[in-house]
């Protein structure tokens, strides 16, 4: 099974995944990255961090080749007409 690495990038730093995760394919890696993104935004929200700041997860293979770049943030809650209310579970981009 291929090994994928999930490097987390903010404007200030890059946190490298040195362990990696064995997953069946790139689609599974993308789903894993989306779950990580959601957890990061939820953590930022629970600690008073700015959830609207774009962050990214870079997925690479064992050779270090970049395979996928996932940019995410929390946006306004959908459907309520409010530009300030946030719903992390449905608006991670």
MOJO-V630708 format. One record per backbone hydrogen bond with DSSP energy under -0.5 kcal/mol. CO is the residue of the C=O (numbers start at 0). NH is the residue of the N-H. E is the energy in kcal/mol with one decimal. If there is no record, write none. Layout:
CO,NH,E
CO,NH,E
This chain:
1,22,-2.1
3,20,-2.7
4,6,-0.7
4,59,-2.1
6,57,-3.0
7,14,-3.4
8,55,-2.2
12,9,-2.8
13,15,-0.7
14,7,-2.3
15,17,-0.8
20,3,-3.0
20,22,-0.6
24,28,-1.8
25,29,-2.6
26,30,-2.1
27,31,-2.2
28,32,-2.5
29,33,-2.2
30,34,-2.0
31,35,-2.3
32,36,-2.6
33,37,-2.3
34,38,-2.2
35,39,-2.4
36,40,-2.4
37,41,-2.6
38,42,-2.3
39,43,-2.4
40,44,-2.5
41,45,-2.2
42,46,-1.4
43,48,-3.1
44,47,-0.9
48,50,-0.8
49,52,-0.8
50,73,-2.8
54,71,-2.5
55,8,-3.0
56,58,-0.6
56,69,-2.9
57,6,-2.7
57,59,-0.6
58,66,-3.4
58,67,-1.6
59,4,-2.5
60,63,-1.9
64,60,-1.8
67,58,-3.2
68,70,-0.6
69,56,-2.4
71,54,-2.5
72,92,-2.0
74,86,-0.7
76,79,-0.8
84,76,-3.6
86,89,-1.1
86,90,-0.9
87,90,-0.7
87,91,-0.7
90,74,-0.9
